C-alpha cells in the first residue's frame, strides 16, 4: 500500500512539475504583467454564458454515459449518472489527488453492486465514443484548415482522424474475425470488442451517441469562443472550430495536471498563427480552466452529501 501511495504521489509530482515548467516556459515568450488587466476588462456576462455552455456540455456527456451503461445492462436512473459524472468530473479537474474521476465512478458503481470489470468497460467505451465525436469535428474543420493550419498539421489531423475512426470500426468486429478463446493473454480485447458491438450494433443508438458526442464538444468550443469574445481576442469562430479539437486532443494526454500548461501552450502556439495576441490567448485559456473547475462544483457538492467515499 505504501509503495502504491508513493508511486501515485510521484506521478502527481511529475504532472504538477510538467505544468509548472510549461507556464515557466511560456513566461519567456509572454508578458504575464498584462494578464490582470486582460482579466479585469473581460465581459463578465459572456463569461457567465460560457459557464452555462460548459455546464450543459457536462450534463449531456453524463446522459450519453447513461445510454452506454444501459446498453451494457446496467440499471440506475438518469439522476444517478448525472451526479456520478459530475463527481468524477470534479475529481478530474479540481484536485491533483490520487483518486481520479474514473476511479470515483468505478467505486460508486461497485457500491451499487456492479462488477469493477464491467464498469470499467462502460467507462472506457464512453471515453472512446467521446473521442470519436472529437475526431469527426476535427475532420469537418479541415474544410477551414488551410486558413489556420500548416499542411503538416492538416496531414497529421487527417491521419489521426481517419486512423481513429478506422480503429473504432475494427474494434466493433474484432471479436468476430479473431477467436480470442485461443489467445488468453489477449482475452480483454475480445471482451471489449463484444461490448462495443453490444452497444453499437443498433445503428440508431450508435448514431445518437456519436451525435451527442459531437454536440458535447461543440458546446465546449462555444464556451471557449464566448470567453474569447469576452476578452476581445478578435479570432473568428471558424478558427476555434478548427484549432480547439487539436488542443483538446493534446490535453487528453496524461502528462499534466488536468491539462494545465499543455492547454495554454497549445492554444498560444496554434492561435498565434491566426495573428491573435499571445497574452490574450493565455488569458482565455486560464479563464477556460477556471470555468472547467466552476462547472464541476455541483459534483463537489454531491460528493460532500454522499455517504460513501464516492
C-alpha positions, -999 to 999 in steps of 0.1 A, spaced: 0 0 0 28 24 9 45 16 -24 13 24 -43 9 56 -25 45 67 -31 40 58 -68 9 79 -71 24 108 -52 54 106 -76 31 106 -106 12 136 -92 45 154 -86 57 148 -122 24 162 -136 25 193 -115 61 198 -123 54 195 -160 26 220 -157 48 244 -138 76 241 -163 51 247 -192 40 280 -175 76 290 -169 85 283 -205 55 304 -217 66 332 -194 97 336 -216 75 344 -246 47 363 -229 43 393 -207 24 380 -177 21 415 -163 -7 421 -189 -29 393 -176 -45 411 -147 -58 439 -169 -70 414 -195 -90 396 -169 -103 429 -154 -116 441 -188 -134 409 -198 -172 409 -203 -185 390 -173 -219 384 -188 -202 365 -216 -181 346 -191 -213 335 -173 -227 324 -206 -195 304 -212 -200 287 -178 -236 277 -187 -224 263 -220 -198 242 -203 -223 230 -177 -247 219 -204 -218 201 -222 -211 181 -190 -248 173 -184 -251 159 -220 -219 139 -215 -235 123 -184 -266 115 -203 -245 98 -231 -227 78 -205 -261 66 -191 -270 54 -226 -238 34 -228 -242 18 -194 -279 9 -201 -269 -7 -234 -245 -29 -213 -272 -40 -190 -266 -15 -161 -296 0 -143 -300 33 -123 -318 64 -134 -305 95 -152 -301 114 -119 -276 87 -106 -254 91 -137 -256 129 -137 -245 131 -101 -218 105 -105 -205 120 -138 -202 155 -122 -184 140 -92 -159 123 -115 -155 155 -134 -148 174 -103 -121 150 -92 -105 151 -127 -105 189 -129 -101 203 -94 -78 180 -75 -43 167 -81 -53 138 -58 -45 101 -62 -82 93 -70 -92 103 -105 -126 109 -119 -128 74 -134 -118 58 -101 -146 77 -84 -171 64 -109 -158 28 -105 -160 29 -67 -196 43 -68 -207 16 -93 -191 -11 -71 -210 3 -41 -242 -3 -62 -232 -39 -67 -217 -38 -102 -185 -57 -111 -155 -34 -115 -145 -51 -148 -180 -45 -163 -180 -9 -151 -145 -3 -165 -156 -14 -199 -186 10 -198 -164 39 -188 -138 31 -215 -164 28 -242 -179 62 -232 -145 78 -235 -139 63 -269 -173 75 -283 -164 109 -269 -131 108 -288 -150 97 -320 -171 129 -318 -139 150 -314 -123 133 -344 -154 139 -366 -153 176 -356 -116 177 -365 -122 162 -399 -151 186 -406 -129 215 -395 -104 206 -422 -127 225 -446 -115 257 -429 -80 244 -421 -59 260 -450 -66 294 -435 -54 284 -400 -31 254 -402 0 244 -419 0 215 -444 19 194 -419 -7 198 -391 -35 193 -416 -20 159 -427 -15 150 -390 -51 157 -382 -62 138 -413 -41 108 -403 -53 108 -366 -89 113 -376 -91 86 -403 -70 62 -382 -91 67 -351 -124 61 -370 -109 30 -386 -98 17 -352 -133 22 -339 -148 1 -368 -121 -26 -363 -129 -28 -326 -166 -34 -335 -159 -65 -355 -127 -77 -339 -144 -105 -318 -160 -118 -350 -128 -122 -370 -105 -134 -342 -111 -164 -319 -98 -150 -286 -105 -182 -268 -72 -194 -281 -55 -162 -271 -60 -160 -233 -35 -131 -229 -55 -110 -254 -89 -120 -240 -95 -85 -227 -96 -72 -264 -121 -98 -273 -143 -88 -243 -140 -52 -252 -150 -58 -288 -180 -78 -277 -192 -50 -255 -186 -24 -282 -207 -44 -306 -234 -48 -279 -236 -10 -276 -233 0 -312 -248 -29 -332 -280 -9 -330 -274 18 -356 -299 42 -342 -284 41 -307 -249 44 -322 -258 75 -343 -275 91 -313 -244 86 -290 -220 98 -317 -243 128 -324 -243 136 -286 -205 134 -286 -203 160 -314 -228 182 -296 -208 179 -263 -176 191 -279 -194 218 -299 -207 233 -267 -172 232 -252 -159 250 -283 -187 275 -280 -178 280 -243 -142 289 -252 -153 311 -281 -176 330 -257 -146 336 -234 -126 348 -264 -153 373 -273 -154 384 -236 -117 390 -239 -119 408 -273 -95 383 -288 -107 390 -323 -105 355 -336 -134 342 -357 -154 311 -347 -141 290 -376 -106 292 -361 -119 278 -328 -138 250 -346 -106 241 -364 -80 246 -336 -97 236 -304 -101 199 -312 -63 198 -315 -60 215 -281 -85 191 -265 -67 161 -280 -34 173 -265 -49 179 -231 -62 143 -231 -26 131 -228 -19 122 -191 12 143 -189 -1 173 -169 -25 180 -140 -60 184 -156 -44 197 -188 -29 229 -172 2 240 -190 -5 218 -220 -37 236 -229 -21 271 -225 9 261 -246 -12 245 -273 -36 275 -275 -8 301 -276 11 281 -302 -19 274 -325 -39 306 -322 -9 329 -325 -7 316 -361 -40 334 -366 -24 367 -355 -41 368 -321 -24 385 -292 -5 358 -272 -12 373 -238 -49 375 -246 -48 338 -257 -32 329 -224 -59 348 -205 -86 330 -225 -70 296 -217 -67 303 -180 -103 316 -178 -114 284 -195 -95 263 -170 -113 282 -141 -147 277 -158 -140 239 -160 -134 239 -123 -165 260 -115 -187 238 -138 -176 208 -118 -187 222 -84 -221 205 -85 -201 173 -84 -182 185 -53 -215 194 -35 -229 160 -44 -198 143 -31 -200 161 2 -236 149 6 -228 113 -3 -224 87 25 -197 67 8 -162 78 -5 -178 81 -40 
